């Protein structure tokens, strides 16, 4: 293991070996990980290597000490720092070392209430909610990994769909800049030290004498045997203090204005017509699905019978529109396979309204639908899949929106897919 983790081996081999070594000898693994990161470029994904230390008792402190002896590439440091924050960690020693290497400010102290009041006034005077929604959706902030809007998004923080309806601006500002000030009881985290030395942090979903169910920062539910728990302590908010250091002051104002407007009358009030807000995107669709409109058998075999790990999640904006430019590289034309779900609780007729800037084909379960923008279908109780093949042009801002409507003469009861 030591030999495979040492300099001279291929990077992928070293990464695997460092992760294994971290379970056996934390100090030695930290030295090799620091050397590896110092030699890396921003194109190398070192997230799993970092996670191996964040998951261990004293792991982040030991890695920080080793990293302090090396000079990191600025972009590598930024990328590593952003990943750490994106999974709800802002360990002080590691954050300080990476922040210095990245050339960004260390975590600022929480604002005073006088500062909060002034920021709140600036939010109302200068903040732009539309721009703020774009900031909320940024991958490097991972807001959607923890928070749902319109029932689509992470489940480790509160749903924000209507937070602005009842929350004063000071509360919103504090929630962003000082997330540990007032954590709702449902979202108080627990830190578990296991007898293997591994650390797991998350929100307790359920527990009994034999096991604890914990939802982590990735919205994954992990089962821990009670007998494996060596120690347990109350943690902080999974939204790390200092996350906004990646934002300019104007971006903070815009983000706060977006959250403050959620649920209020206007463009961010509750929508009367539900849309599909949670989509699954096929990560590497085979040629049979992209080169031309696929045969029905291809839809059955390659889409409906595909494995869960072939898909990643994407979320519509508050308006219900899915920004398709987030699914491609630049403005490059491409074909995407996208899927949403509808749960039918009482059988009946349901209407779908498709709005897209791009050419599309749709299958409801394994049945192709006409290319009419509106179509209806009789649906039995149970879960149904709506698959969209969409041909993205080089258009600057392509979008797809599918609204789901109960016709006046139908008794259907339904829910659009929710979750992360």
C-alpha positions in Angstrom: 0.0 0.0 0.0 2.8 2.4 0.9 4.6 1.7 -2.4 1.5 2.1 -4.5 0.8 5.5 -2.8 4.3 6.8 -3.3 5.5 9.2 -6.0 6.3 7.5 -9.3 3.1 5.6 -9.6 0.3 6.6 -11.9 -2.0 9.2 -10.4 -5.1 6.9 -10.4 -3.2 4.2 -8.7 -1.8 6.6 -6.1 -5.3 8.0 -5.3 -6.7 4.5 -4.7 -3.7 3.6 -2.6 -3.9 6.8 -0.5 -7.6 6.2 0.2 -6.8 2.7 1.4 -3.8 3.8 3.4 -5.9 6.4 5.2 -7.7 3.5 6.9 -4.4 2.1 8.2 -2.0 5.0 8.8 -3.5 8.5 8.7 -0.2 10.3 9.0 1.5 8.4 6.2 -1.5 8.7 4.0 -1.7 12.5 4.6 1.9 13.0 3.5 1.3 11.1 0.3 -2.0 12.9 -0.3 -0.4 16.3 0.1 2.4 15.3 -2.3 -0.2 14.1 -4.8 -2.3 17.2 -4.6 0.8 19.4 -5.0 1.5 17.6 -8.3 -2.1 17.6 -9.5 -3.8 19.9 -12.0 -7.4 21.2 -11.7 -8.5 18.6 -14.3 -7.8 15.8 -11.8 -10.8 14.8 -9.7 -9.4 14.4 -6.2 -12.7 14.6 -4.3 -12.7 10.9 -3.3 -9.2 11.3 -1.9 -10.2 14.3 0.2 -13.3 12.4 1.4 -11.1 9.6 2.7 -9.6 12.1 5.2 -12.8 14.0 6.0 -14.4 10.7 7.0 -11.7 9.9 9.6 -11.2 11.1 13.1 -8.6 13.9 13.0 -8.3 13.3 9.3 -8.8 16.9 8.1 -6.3 18.3 10.7 -3.7 15.7 9.8 -4.1 16.4 6.1 -4.0 20.2 6.7 -0.6 19.8 8.5 0.8 17.8 5.6 -0.5 20.3 3.0 1.0 23.2 4.8 4.5 21.9 3.8 3.6 22.1 0.0 2.7 24.7 -2.5 -0.6 23.9 -4.3 -1.7 25.0 -7.7 -4.2 27.8 -7.1 -7.0 26.2 -9.2 -6.4 22.8 -7.4 -6.8 24.5 -4.0 -9.9 26.3 -5.1 -11.5 23.2 -6.5 -10.6 21.2 -3.4 -12.0 23.9 -1.1 -15.2 24.2 -3.1 -15.7 20.4 -2.9 -15.2 20.4 0.9 -17.8 23.2 1.3 -20.2 21.5 -1.1 -20.5 18.5 1.2 -21.2 20.6 4.2 -17.7 20.7 5.7 -15.7 23.8 6.6 -13.1 22.2 9.0 -11.0 25.2 10.2 -7.5 23.9 9.8 -8.0 22.5 6.3 -10.1 25.4 5.2 -7.4 27.8 6.3 -4.6 26.0 4.4 -6.7 25.6 1.3 -8.0 29.2 1.4 -4.4 30.6 1.7 -3.3 28.4 -1.3 -6.3 29.5 -3.3 -5.8 33.1 -2.6 -9.3 33.6 -1.1 -10.3 35.0 2.2 -10.5 32.8 5.2 -13.9 32.2 6.7 -15.3 35.6 7.9 -16.8 35.8 11.4 -20.6 35.8 11.6 -22.0 39.3 11.1 -23.2 41.4 14.0 -26.9 42.2 14.1 -26.1 45.8 13.1 -24.3 44.4 10.0 -27.2 42.1 9.3 -29.7 45.0 9.4 -27.6 47.0 7.0 -27.2 44.0 4.6 -31.0 43.5 4.8 -31.6 47.1 3.7 -29.1 46.6 0.8 -30.9 43.4 -0.2 -34.2 45.2 -0.5 -32.6 48.2 -2.3 -30.2 46.4 -4.7 -30.9 42.7 -4.7 -32.2 41.0 -7.9 -34.2 37.8 -7.4 -33.8 36.6 -10.9 -30.0 36.8 -10.8 -30.2 35.3 -7.3 -31.9 32.2 -8.6 -29.0 31.7 -11.0 -26.6 31.9 -8.0 -28.7 29.5 -6.0 -28.4 27.0 -8.9 -24.6 27.2 -9.1 -22.9 23.9 -8.8 -20.0 25.2 -6.7 -22.4 26.4 -4.0 -24.5 23.1 -3.9 -27.6 24.9 -2.5 -29.9 22.5 -4.4 -28.0 19.5 -3.0 -29.4 20.4 0.5 -32.6 22.4 -0.2 -35.6 21.6 -2.3 -37.8 24.1 -4.1 -41.2 23.0 -5.3 -40.3 19.5 -3.8 -37.3 19.0 -6.0 -33.8 19.1 -4.5 -32.0 18.0 -1.4 -33.7 16.7 1.7 -31.1 17.6 4.4 -32.3 21.2 4.8 -35.8 22.8 4.8 -37.8 23.2 1.6 -37.5 26.8 0.6 -40.5 27.1 -1.7 -42.4 29.5 0.6 -39.7 30.7 3.1 -40.0 34.3 2.0 -43.7 34.4 2.7 -43.3 34.4 6.5 -39.6 35.3 7.0 -38.3 38.8 7.6 -35.3 39.9 5.7 -33.0 39.7 8.8 -33.9 36.0 9.2 -33.0 35.4 5.5 -29.7 37.2 5.8 -28.7 35.3 9.0 -29.7 32.0 7.4 -27.1 32.6 4.6 -24.3 34.3 6.6 -24.7 32.6 10.0 -26.4 29.2 9.3 -25.6 27.9 12.8 -27.5 30.7 14.5 -30.9 29.0 14.5 -31.1 25.5 13.1 -34.6 24.0 13.1 -34.9 20.9 15.3 -35.6 18.6 12.3 -32.3 19.6 10.7 -30.0 19.5 13.7 -27.1 17.3 12.7 -25.4 14.5 14.6 -21.8 13.5 14.4 -21.1 9.8 14.8 -17.7 8.3 15.5 -17.7 4.7 14.6 -15.5 2.0 16.1 -13.6 1.8 12.8 -12.5 5.4 13.2 -14.8 6.7 10.5 -16.9 9.8 11.1 -20.4 10.2 9.7 -22.3 13.5 9.9 -26.0 14.0 9.0 -29.5 14.4 10.1 -31.1 11.5 12.0 -34.1 10.3 10.1 -35.1 7.4 12.4 -33.5 5.4 15.2 -34.2 2.5 17.5 -32.2 0.2 19.8 -30.5 -1.5 16.9 -29.8 1.1 14.2 -29.7 4.7 13.3 -30.8 6.1 9.9 -28.8 9.2 9.0 -29.3 11.4 5.9 -25.9 12.8 4.9 -25.0 16.0 3.0 -25.5 14.1 -0.3 -29.2 13.3 0.7 -28.2 9.6 1.0 -29.7 7.7 3.8 -27.1 5.6 5.6 -27.8 2.9 8.2 -25.5 2.7 11.2 -25.7 -0.3 13.6 -26.0 1.1 17.2 -23.3 -1.4 18.3 -20.8 0.3 15.9 -21.2 3.8 17.4 -18.3 4.7 19.7 -19.3 8.3 20.3 -22.1 10.7 19.3 -22.2 14.5 19.4 -24.5 17.3 18.2 -23.1 18.9 15.1 -23.6 22.2 13.2 -25.7 23.1 10.2 -24.8 21.1 7.1 -24.6 24.5 5.4 -21.0 25.4 6.3 -20.2 28.8 7.8 -18.3 30.9 5.3 -19.8 29.3 2.1 -20.5 32.8 0.8 -16.8 33.7 0.6 -17.0 32.3 -2.9 -19.5 35.1 -3.7 -19.1 38.8 -4.3 -21.1 41.2 -2.1 -23.6 41.9 -4.9 -24.1 38.1 -5.4 -24.9 37.7 -1.7 -27.5 40.5 -2.1 -29.0 38.8 -5.1 -29.1 35.4 -3.5 -30.8 36.8 -0.4 -33.3 38.6 -2.5 -34.2 35.4 -4.3 -34.8 33.5 -1.1 -36.7 36.4 0.4 -39.1 36.5 -2.5 -39.9 32.8 -2.5 -43.6 32.3 -1.7 -44.4 36.0 -2.0 -46.9 37.3 -4.6 -45.2 37.7 -7.9 -42.9 35.5 -10.1 -41.9 33.4 -7.1 -45.2 32.6 -5.5 -46.6 29.1 -5.4 -47.6 27.9 -8.9 -51.2 26.7 -9.4 -50.2 24.4 -12.3 -47.6 21.8 -11.3 -44.6 21.2 -13.5 -42.1 18.4 -13.6 -39.4 19.9 -11.5 -37.2 16.9 -10.8 -35.6 15.4 -13.9 -33.2 12.5 -14.4 -30.6 13.0 -17.1 -28.9 10.0 -18.8 -25.2 10.6 -18.4 -24.0 8.6 -21.5 -26.9 7.7 -23.8 -25.9 5.1 -26.4 -25.9 5.9 -30.1 -29.2 4.0 -30.5 -30.9 6.8 -28.6 -29.0 9.8 -30.0 -28.2 9.2 -33.6 -31.8 9.1 -34.7 -35.3 8.8 -33.1 -35.0 5.4 -31.4 -37.2 2.4 -32.0 -39.7 1.4 -29.2 -37.6 -1.6 -28.3 -34.6 0.7 -27.7 -36.7 2.8 -25.3 -37.8 -0.3 -23.4 -34.3 -1.9 -23.2 -32.0 1.1 -23.0 -34.1 3.6 -21.1 -36.9 2.0 -19.1 -34.6 -1.0 -18.1 -31.5 1.1 -17.4 -29.6 1.1 -14.1 -30.1 3.9 -11.6 -26.4 4.9 -11.8 -26.8 5.8 -15.5 -28.8 8.9 -14.5 -28.1 12.2 -12.6 -30.6 14.7 -11.2 -31.4 18.1 -12.7 -33.9 20.6 -11.4 -36.3 23.1 -13.1 -36.3 26.7 -12.1 -39.0 28.1 -9.9 -41.0 28.8 -13.1 -41.0 25.2 -14.0 -38.6 25.6 -16.9 -35.5 23.3 -17.1 -32.5 25.3 -18.3 -31.0 23.0 -20.9 -27.8 25.0 -21.3 -26.8 23.5 -17.9 -26.8 20.0 -19.5 -24.2 20.7 -22.2 -20.7 21.9 -22.7 -20.9 25.6 -23.8 -23.3 26.0 -26.7 -22.4 22.8 -28.3 -25.3 21.0 -30.1 -26.1 17.6 -28.5 -28.9 15.1 -27.9 -30.1 14.5 -24.3 -32.4 11.8 -22.8 -34.4 13.3 -20.0 -36.9 11.6 -17.7 -39.5 12.7 -15.2 -42.0 10.7 -13.0 -45.6 11.1 -12.1 -47.3 9.2 -9.3 -51.0 8.4 -9.9 -52.9 7.9 -6.7 -56.3 7.6 -8.3 -56.6 6.5 -11.9 -57.9 8.9 -14.6 -57.1 11.1 -17.5 -54.1 13.4 -17.2 -53.0 16.2 -19.6 -49.4 17.1 -20.4 -48.4 20.5 -21.8 -44.9 20.6 -23.4 -43.1 23.9 -24.0 -39.6 23.7 -25.5 -37.3 25.9 -27.6 -35.8 22.7 -29.1 -37.2 19.7 -31.1 -38.3 16.8 -29.0 -39.9 13.4 -28.9 -41.8 12.0 -25.9 -42.7 8.5 -24.6 -45.1 8.0 -21.7 -43.9 4.8 -20.2 -43.2 2.8 -23.4 -45.8 4.5 -25.6 -44.7 7.3 -28.0 -46.8 10.4 -27.9 -47.6 12.7 -30.8 -45.5 15.8 -31.2 -48.4 17.9 -30.3 -47.5 20.3 -27.5 -50.6 19.2 -25.5 -51.6 15.5 -25.1 -53.8 13.5 -22.8 -53.5 9.9 -21.5 -55.5 7.6 -19.3 -53.2 6.4 -16.5 -53.6 3.6 -13.9 -52.5 4.0 -10.3 -48.8 3.7 -9.8 -45.6 5.4 -11.0 -45.3 6.5 -14.6 -42.2 7.6 -16.5 -42.1 10.4 -19.0 -39.1 10.2 -21.3 -38.0 13.1 -23.5 -35.4 12.9 -26.3 -34.4 16.5 -26.9 -32.2 17.8 -29.7 -30.2 20.7 -28.3 -29.1 23.3 -30.9 -26.5 26.0 -30.3 -29.2 28.3 -29.0 -28.0 30.4 -26.1 -30.8 29.7 -23.6 -32.7 26.5 -24.5 -35.4 25.4 -22.1 -37.9 22.6 -21.6 -41.0 22.8 -19.5 -43.7 20.1 -18.9 -46.8 21.2 -17.0 -49.2 18.5 -15.7 -52.9 19.3 -15.6 -56.0 17.4 -14.5 -58.7 17.9 -17.2 -62.0 19.2 -16.0 -63.8 15.9 -16.7 -61.2 13.8 -14.8 -61.1 12.4 -11.3 -57.4 11.7 -11.5 -55.3 12.3 -8.3 -51.5 12.7 -8.9 -48.2 14.0 -7.7 -45.2 15.0 -9.9 -41.9 13.4 -8.9 -40.1 14.9 -5.9 -36.9 14.4 -4.1 -33.2 14.7 -4.9 
